[in-house]
């Protein structure tokens, strides 16, 4: 069973990695297409549209599906029940696989909402926003490696299961970006979602809902981190800002 778990975990990870690349193209709208002369399938602004109200309901529903599954399945209470059905070694890989399915549904069923909210015509500021877009995507990826990329996506768990070894206890660390903000991954996503030279109505809805979700998710995540690391995390909270590198650290 260890080999099957390993294959399952690797497949879940590879599918997610491809979907993350797709997400970059999806969120960029026409920006990357115009830059490299080719696309990667559907984008947030491509495809047939529907009446604004109907499109908004569908899109919000898709985003809420992502928010509920992504946050709900990560909670310790859900994991405690879930691992009675799914082996602990593949719990995280199953979480990744469910995320994959929800992301595919989001990409397939997203309804474009045309209409320009803003358009930056200045070459300088357009370049700045484009660079921030790529910086955000890079920060997201870098943040996962700074903590434990392979544990985060379930590969460490299935590898240890395959080798018949026990997983190490969680270790509290604050490398590089984590010395300046507690959640650099979320900072990266916010930059990634909002740094667009041409913002459509649909993109604005996507960015706004996902940003609200991020701030809600942080509350749940912080509560779990305090339970896991106790006073160490409380002291970290007291000194380091949550998402934006502003304030705190008075020592």
Buried (B, 14 or more C-beta within 10 A) or exposed (E): EBEEBBEBBBBBBEBBEEBEEBBBBBBBBBBBBEEEEEBBEBBBBBEEBBEBEEBBEBBEEBBEBBBEBBBEBBBEEBBEEBBEEBBEBBBBBBBBBBBBEBBEEBBEEBBBBEEEEEEBEEEEEBEBBBEBBBBBBEBBBBBBEBBBBBBBBBBBBBBBBBEEEEEEEEEEEBEEBBBBBBBBBBBBBBBBBBBBBBBBBBBBBBBEBBBEBBEEBBEEBBEBBBEEBEEEBEEBBEEBBBBEBEEBEEE
